[in-house]
Amino acid sequence: MAGYIVTWDVDSRDSALCAKLRRFVYGYELHNNERVYQYPGFVEREGVRYLGQSVLFVIPDQLSVLRDFLRMNGIDHAVRTASVGSVMPN
């Protein structure tokens, strides 16, 4: 699968920005009385793979969504072309 590796860096002292980024990338849950509302993050999208801390693989169709979020929030990032294969069983 062809796409891009996107890495970013956020100042950990900016807790509001870190929380916003975490919610965007990983999603979140809200608990309201006995109901649970789940909001999936960017990593749940088709063609997005979590590679490590502050590192995602994204297919071309998803790249602009991620870059727009990072740019709008002033988050420094780098994009590199890459490809990944299928997941191998253990």
C-alpha positions in Angstrom: 0.0 0.0 0.0 1.5 3.3 -1.1 1.2 6.4 1.0 3.0 8.6 3.5 4.6 8.5 6.9 3.6 11.6 8.9 5.5 12.6 12.0 4.8 15.6 14.3 6.1 17.3 17.4 4.0 19.0 20.0 5.3 20.9 23.1 4.1 18.6 26.0 3.8 21.7 28.2 0.8 22.8 26.0 -1.7 20.4 27.6 -4.7 21.9 25.7 -3.1 21.3 22.3 -1.9 17.8 23.4 -5.4 16.9 24.4 -6.9 18.2 21.2 -4.4 16.2 19.1 -4.9 13.1 21.2 -8.7 13.3 20.7 -8.3 13.8 16.9 -5.8 11.0 16.4 -7.2 8.4 18.9 -10.8 9.4 19.4 -12.6 9.5 22.8 -15.6 8.3 24.8 -18.2 10.3 26.7 -20.0 8.7 29.6 -23.4 10.3 30.2 -25.4 8.5 33.0 -25.6 5.0 31.7 -24.9 5.8 28.1 -21.5 5.6 26.5 -20.8 7.6 23.3 -17.8 6.6 21.3 -16.1 8.9 18.8 -13.5 7.1 16.7 -10.2 8.9 16.0 -8.3 9.4 12.8 -6.4 6.1 13.3 -9.7 4.2 12.8 -10.0 5.4 9.2 -9.4 3.1 6.3 -5.8 3.5 5.1 -4.4 4.9 8.3 -2.0 2.9 10.5 -0.4 3.8 13.8 3.3 3.2 13.6 4.5 4.7 16.9 4.4 7.8 19.1 3.7 10.8 16.9 4.0 8.7 13.7 1.2 7.5 11.4 1.1 5.9 7.9 -1.7 7.4 5.8 -2.8 6.7 2.2 -3.0 9.6 -0.2 -6.8 10.1 0.2 -6.4 10.7 4.0 -3.3 12.9 3.9 -5.0 16.2 3.4 -7.3 15.6 6.4 -4.4 15.0 8.7 -2.2 17.9 7.3 -5.1 20.3 7.5 -5.6 19.5 11.2 -1.9 19.8 12.0 -1.6 23.1 10.0 -4.7 24.6 11.6 -3.4 23.9 15.0 0.2 25.1 14.3 1.7 21.7 14.8 5.1 21.1 13.1 5.1 18.0 11.0 7.0 16.2 8.3 5.7 14.0 5.5 7.6 11.3 3.7 6.5 8.9 0.9 6.4 5.3 2.0 4.7 2.0 1.5 3.6 -0.7 3.8 2.7 -4.4 3.3 0.1 -6.5 4.9 0.2 -7.4 8.6 1.9 -10.8 9.1 0.5 -13.3 11.6 2.5 -14.1 14.8 
